[in-house]
């Protein structure tokens, strides 16, 4: 046992979960670490481009932690609480130093300094990277530190275990119920605190860039247990992915950071090979529309521009929904070997799945669902002296259900209405390292009763509820195939609740959502065996996806404005007067429905201003020249249909 005698349950083996585990071990707590897959196969392994921070090299460009903070708040269209974001950006340089000491093989300059690359939303190089497999390298480094904790007897890994539900006693979380995915045994585990670090919900949209385990079911189960869900409607669609029949494969923003250019032929239906189309007949639309940032505009902007060029102007490659991502100029500038040294990971992915060398001809890409800015609502305690967070405060990163914490993508805290690329790895690791002390202080100083003293009947009752749910699923004799139902959910959500949103179509999808609930009652498993039954696990997750889809749809319907990734043509301007607020979803168990309300957003450090990125538009120019207060004229120029 650790010196404190306290035990924390961490659910999720990605970067957020591992960073939190490492910190908790440092704080002398025992940790039970749960993951549906081996931790080195968690979805964090798929992160490619880099991790943002300001260091001495960036400062020589004139950059600073405050500028990183400002870019993040602006990128999120002012919907993120500012103290947590400031604290994250201030911690970023120290996090990079720590990762470097852990052995992360960051790319280096010829002088031996850690290299930096450009990323969207900034005109400064402030993104550290390890080729194009940064997430994998960070995950492996943190896994090594976690295994050291295992060797010391402080970390107990439960790989191939699925989180089923929080255990709640007298209004606070005191453990979890989980299932061994091999033997199908259901057990309850005591925890003085529980940390959820299970990532996003991309599978809810059918095809996405996320791994197949990213259903959002863990977050949905916490939401159904009483935790609020914040800003559910904000879903990021990444501008560059390989379209696929099974899923979409990410082509990192790092390609654009290294000089890749997005373009389409100027002539509709041009069937020529891209290498035979001269420069004068190519439409570099991001560069023409955003001359200041060009291909480095934030993701929501690039996505909408690609979508508009393909669906409205009909300029997609061969009339299809695809555009070119071209590294030709980069190869000419620095040479093939140098490009491979920086981007080999993603270039291999493209060549493997498309069969074309992306350094000899342009890649064909299109936007795909990629990230959830929304997530479990968490609180914070502001430090009035620094403007950031009070270190060690138990309220930081805690959900509305006491004793339950959320870190990484499953938390709504840092990205507001749109995430800047390379901030996700930072937020995951910051959450874990900073939040670990907060969790420890909750366990030792705040929790009214130790988990060890909670009556065993509380855990037995929780196990029985989950066993009853399982028995119902296994024995149900309906006519609904869970996989076909999920595919329908994905189509409707992708078509009506991603890049462009219309209230009538959102309402139709919400109506269909009620049908999905009814049809789920007729679900039938194709596998009723009780050994490694993946059909059971997935069918259970379908129910959780429906519950979460309803919260997303209701949040999108309620927000009649355009902000970040949320774009409604009928309400094409950002409306700070009505909607500079966080969307809060609460689950009404009696009605089996989401209840939507709004809460305040802390904008105490940077006042809202127009979000334009130098777009050539009369609306943007008018907003800048206006003498009205910024909040009154704030316009999301990215959200105005060109």
N, C-alpha and C positions, 0 to 999 in steps of 0.2 A: 504493500500500500504506500501511496505517497504520504509525505509528512503531514499534509493538511487533513487527510482522511476523507476528502470530498471527491466525488466522481461526477464527471461531465460526459454526457452522450453527444457525440458529433455525428451528424447524419450527412454523408456526402464526402467522397474521397478526392474531390478536385482541389484546386489551389486554395480556395477559401477554407475548406475543411482541414487541409493539411497545415496551413499557416496557423489556424486556430489551435490545432492539436499541438504543434510545436511550442506555441506560447503557453498553453495550459500546462504542458509538461515542465516548462521552465518555471511556472508558478507553483509547481509541486502538487498538481492535481492528477488523479487517475483519469484516463480517457478511454471510453469505449467508442471506437471508430467504425461506423457502418457504411457499407458501400454495396450497391447492386453488382458492381464489377470490380476487378482488381483496381486498386487506386491508381495505378499507372495507366489504366485504360479509361479513366474518367474523362469527361468531355473537355476538360481543360487542355488535354493533350492535343486538341484540334486547333487551339489558338495559334496564329501564325505570325502576325506582323511585328509585335513589339510591346513595350511597356513604357509609359510616359513618365518623365521626371525632368527637373531642372538641375543640372550639375554645373561644375565650373566651366566646362566647354560651352554649354548652352548660355551661361551668363556672359561669356565673351561675345556672344551674338547680340547681347542686350536683353536676354530673356531673364525671367525670374519666376519664383514660385507663385507670386501674385498673378503674373500673366497666365500661368498654367491654370490657376483658379478661375481667372476671368474667362479664359477660353472655354473652360468646362461649363461654367454657369451660362455663358452665351450659347454654347453648343446645345445645352439642355433647354434653351428657350426660357430660362428663368423659373423653371418649375421644380428645381431641386433646392432643398433647404441648404443655405449657404455655409453655416458653421461646419457641418461634416465634410463638405467638399473642400473648404479651406484647410482643414486638418489633414485630409488625405493628401492634398498637394504639397503641404509643408513636410509631411513624412516621406514623400516620394524619393528624394535624393538618398535618404538613409536606407530606404528599402533596397534601392539599387546596390548600394555599398554592401549591404548584408547578403544579397543574392550573389554578388561577386565573390564574397568570402566563402560562400557555400559551394562555389565551384561552377556556377552557371557560365557556360562558354560564350559570353557576349562577343559579338564581332568587334574587331579592333582596327584602329587606324594604323597607317605605317609607323606612326610614332609610338604605338602601344597603348594609346588612349582608347577607352570604350567608344565605339562608333555610334553615331546618331543618324537617324534618317527623318525625312519629312513625313508627316501624317496629316490627314484631313483636319481642317479647322484651325490650322496654325501656319504661319509663314516662317516659323523657326524650326530648326532641327532640334527635337527634344524627345525623340523616341529611341530607346535602347532596344537592341534586337540580337537574337541568336539565329542568324540566317533567316529562314522563313518557318522555323519550327520553335519559336520562342516559348510557347505554352508548354510544349513537351519538355524542353530543357528546364524550365522553372519547376514543372511538376516532378521531374526526376530528382532535382536537387532537394525539394521539400520532402519527397518520399524518403530520401536517405536520412534526413533528420528525424523523420517519424519512426523509421526502423531503428534508429538509435534509442528512441524512447521505448520501442518494443523490447529491445535487448535488455533494457533496464527494468522491465516489468511494469512500466507506467502506461503503456499504450496496448490496448487489446483490440486487434482488428477483427471485424466481422465482415469479411468480403463475401459476396454472393448472399447477402441478407437484404431484404426489402423492408423499408420503413412502412408500417401500416397506419399508425395513428399515434398522436400524443396521449399520454396518460395524464389526466387532469384531476386534481383533488383540491376541493375548496377554492376553485378559481385560479389555480396555478399549475404549471406543468411540472411534473415530478418524474417523468420517464417516458418511455415509448413502448409500443408493441411492434414487434418485427417478426419477419418470417424467413426461415432458412430456405433459400430458393432451390436447394437440392432435396433435402428431406421433407420440406413443406411444414416443418415444425413451427408453431406459433408460440412466441414467448414474450413476456414483459420484462423490461429492464429498468431498474431504478436509476435515476439521475438527479443530482442536486440542481442541475440545469441541463437544458437541451439546446444544442446549436444546430440549426437547419442550414445546410450549405449545398443544396441539391441542384442549383443551376436553374435554367429557364424552361420554357414550355413550348418550344418550337414544334414538337410533334403534333400538338393540337391543331396546327395548320396543315397537317398532312405532310407534304414535302417541305423540308427546310434544310439549312446547313447544319442543324444540330444532330447529335447522336440519337439513336433510336430509343434510348432510355430517358430522353429529355421530354417527358410527357407533362411535367408540371404537377404530377400527382401528389408529391410530397407537400408542396406549397398548398395545393387544393385541400389536402387533408387537414393541414394546420388551420386553414381558413374555415373549414367546416367545423373544426373544434373550438372556434371562437376568436381566432386571430384576425385582425383586420388585414385587408389586401389593399395596397396603395397604388394608385395610377394604373389600373389594369389595362386601360385602353392603349397605352403607349408600347407599341410593338415595332422593333426596328427591322426594316427590310434592307439587307445589304445590297449595294448596287452591283457588285460583281461576283457572280457565282456561275458554275457550270450547270445548265439545266439538265435534269435527269429524270428518268421514269420512276426510279425508286426514291431518290432524294436529290438534293442540290448540294454540290460540293463547292466550298468556299474558295475563291481566289482572292487572297488577302489584299487589303488596302496598301500593303507594303509595295505592291507592284506599282501603284500610282505614286507612292512615296519615292520610288527609285526612278520615276520619270515616264512610266507607261501612260499612254494617251488614249482617251476614249473617243471613238468617231464612228460615223456611218457614211455610206456613199450619199452624195447630195442628190443623186437621181434615184427616185423610188424604183425598187425592183432591180437595181443594178446587179447583174449576175456575174460580173467579172471577178476573177480571183483578187483578193484584197491587195496583193503585191503588185497587181497591174493597174491599180487605180491611182492616178497621180495626185499629189498633194492638193492641187487646185480643185479637185473634184471630191475632196473629203470634207465632211462637216464635223469639225472638232467643236461640238456644241457647248461643252462645258467651258472651254477656253474662250469662245466667242461671247458667251453669256455672262461669264464671271472672270473677266480678264485679270483680276487681282489674285484670285486663288486658283483659277483654272480647274484642273483635275483633282485638286486638293480641297474642294468644298466638302462640308460635312456629309455624312452618308444619306441623311434624309433628303437633302437637296439633290445630290447626284442621282439617287433612286428616282425621284419624281421627274427629273429631267429626262432620264433614260426612258421611263415609262411614257412620258408625253411624246417623245420623239418617235417611239415605236407605235403607240396606240392612236395618237391623234394625227401626227404628220405622216405616218405610214412609211417611215424611212428605215425601219429595221432591216437587217440583212436578208435579202431575198424576200422582203415583205413579212418576215417572221419576227417574233419578239426576241431579237438578239442585236447586240452592238459589238463592235470590235474593241478589244483592249490590246493596245499595240506597244510592244517593248522594242520595236525596231530602232528608234532613236537612241534608246538607252544602250543597246548593243553597239551602235556606231560610236557612242560617246566614250564608254568605258571598257568595251570588249566583252566577248562572250564569257570568258572565264570569270571576270569580275561580277557579271550578272548572276552567274551560277553560284558564286560564293555568297551572294546576298539573298537569292530567291530560289535556290534549287528545290526546296521542299514543295513549293506550290507549282513549280514548273513540272516536277515529276508527276504530281497529281493530274495536271491537265493532259500531259502526254499519255499517261496510263489510261485515262477514261475517255479521251477524245481521239487519241491516236495520231496527234499532230505535234510537231516540235514547236512550242510557242515562241522560240527565238528565231524561227525562220519564217513564220507567218503569224498574223495577229490571232489572239484568242477570241472566241465567240462567247459572250457572257450575257447574263440578264439578272435582274434583282431577285433575291430570295429571302424569305423570313430567316432572321439571324439571331435576334436578341430580344429580351423583354426588359424594358426600362422599369416597368411596373414590377411589383413583387410584394412580399409580406411587409406591411407597414412596420417601421421601427422608430423608436424615439431617440432623443439625444439630450445632452445637458451642455449648454453653451458656456464657454469660459469667457466672461465679460472682458477680461484683460486682453486676451489674444484674439478674440473673435472666433476661435475654433472650438474644440471640444474640451470638456473637463476630463483630464486623464483619470482613468480608473472608475468613473461613475457607472454604477450598475445599470442606469437607465440607457446608456449608449448601446445601440444595436439591439435593444430588447423589443420584442413584439408587444402588442396590446395584451397578450396572455402572459402574465408574469412567469419568469423562469424559462421562457422560450425566446431564443435569440435567432436572428437571421443574418447570414453573411454571404457576400458574393452576389451573383446575379439574382438569387432568390429574394434579395432585399431590394426595396425600392429607392434606397437612400441617395445615390450619387449622380444619377444621369438625367433626371428630370424628364423632358419630353423627347430627348434624343441623346444617344451616347456617342461621344467622340471616340474614334478608333484608338486603340492602345490604352484606353482608360480602364478597360474591364479587368485586365490582369492586375493593374494597380489597385483597383477597388477591392478585388478578392483578397489580395495579400494584406492590404492595409486593414481591412475588416478583421481578418484573423489575428494579426499581430497586435493591433490596438485593442480589439474587442476581447482578446483573451484575458487581459487583466480585469476588464469590466465584468466578465463572466465569473472570474475567480472571486471578486469582491461581492458579487451577488450571493454566491454560494456560502461565503464565510461570514458576511456581515448583514445581509438583507433577508435572505430566505427565512421565513418564520419557523419552519420545521425542516430538519434534515430528511432527505429522501429515505434514509435507513429507518426512520421512525414512522413513515407513512404505513398505515395498516395494509397487510398483505391482501385483504379483500378488495382494495381499490385496483390492484394489478390483476387479480383473478377476474374481476368483473370486466376489465378492459380486454383481456384475452378472450373471454367468452363472447363479447360483442364481435370481435373480429373473426372468431371461429364460426359464429352464426352467419356472418356475412359470407364467409367462404362456403359454408355448407349450402347456403341458398344458391350461390352461383353455380356450384358443382351440380346441384340437383335440379336446377331450373330447366323446364322443358318447353322452351319457347321456339320462335322461328327467326330470331335475329342473330345474324353473324356479327360478332364484335368487330371484326376487321372491316367488313363492308360498312358498318355503321360509322366507324372511325374515318374511313375514306370519304364518306359523305360529309361528315363534320369538317374535315380538312378542306374539301372543295368549297363549301359554303363560306367558311371563315376566310380562306384565301381570296376568294372572289369579292367578298363584300366588306372585309374588315382589315385590309392591309394598306396598300399605297393610297388609294382614293376611296373616300367613304361618303355615302349618301344616306340620309336618314331613312328613306323609304326601304332601301335594301338592308340597312341595319335592322330595321323593325321586322322585315320579312325573315331575316336570319334568326332574330330573337324568337319569333313565333315558331320557327322550325326547331329552335332549341327546346321548346316545351314539348314538341313531338318526340325529340330525341330522348327526353326523360321518360316519356311513356314507353317508347320502343325498347329502352334499356330494360324495362321490367320483363321483356320477353326474350332476353338474351339467352343464348344457348352455347355452351362450350363444346368444342370439337374434341377436347382432351379432358377427361374427368379423372385421370389417374393422379395419384398423390406422390409423384416423384418428378422433380424438375418440371413442373407444369407451367410452362411459359404462357400458355393460352389463358390460364387462370389469372396470372399476374397482369397480362395486357387487358383482359376484359374488366378487371377491377379498375384499371387506370382509365378506361373509357368513361366510366361514370364520373371520375374526378375531372376529366377534361371537359365534360359537358357542364359541370358546375362552374368551372373556371371560365369557359366560353361565355356563359351567361353574364358573369361579372364584367368581362371585357366588352361585350356588346352593350350592356347597360351603361357602362362608363363612356363608351364612344357616342352613344345616343345622347347622353346628358351634356356632353361638351360641344356646344354649338360655336366653335371657333376652329381656326387652324393654328396649330402650335407643334413645332418639331415634327415628329413622325405621324402626328394626327392631322390629316388634311381633309377638309370638307369643302368642295368647290362652292357650295351654297353659303358658306361662312368662311371666306377665303382670308380673312384678316385675323390676327391675334387680338383677343379681347381681354386685356388685363383687368378691366373694370369688373367683368363678370366671372372670369375664369383663371385669374392668377391664384389658383387654389389647387390643393391636392385632392384628387378623387379618392374617396374612401369607400370600399365595399365591405359590407358585413353580411355574413350568412345567416339567414333566418331559417333555422332548422324546421320549425313548425310549418312554414310555407314552402320549404325547399326552394328558396329564391334569394337572390342578391338584393340587398338594400343599399342604395347609393346615396352618399352625402358628400360634403366638401369640407376640407379643413385648411387652415392657414399655411402659407409657405413663408419661411424666413428669408426675406430679401434685405436684411439689415446692413449688408456690407457693400453690395453693388446694386444700384437702382436699375430697374429694367430699362432697356433701350431697344431700338430697332435692330432686328437681326437680318443683315443683308448680304454680307460677304462680297460687297462690291458689285452686286448684280446690276446690269444695265437695265433700269426700269424707271419709268416716271413715278410710279408709286413709291419706290424706295427713295428717290431723290426728294420727293415731297416730304417724306417722313423725316429725313435728315434736316431739311431746311426749316421745318415747322418750328414755331416758337412755343407750341403747346408743351406741357410736361411729357416726358418720355412715355410714361404709362398710358397716356391718353392717345398717343399716336403710334404706339408700338405696332409694327407690321412684320409679320413673318414673310419676308420677300420670297423665301424659298417655297412657301406654301401657296403663292399666287400662281395660278396656272399661266404659263408663258403665252 
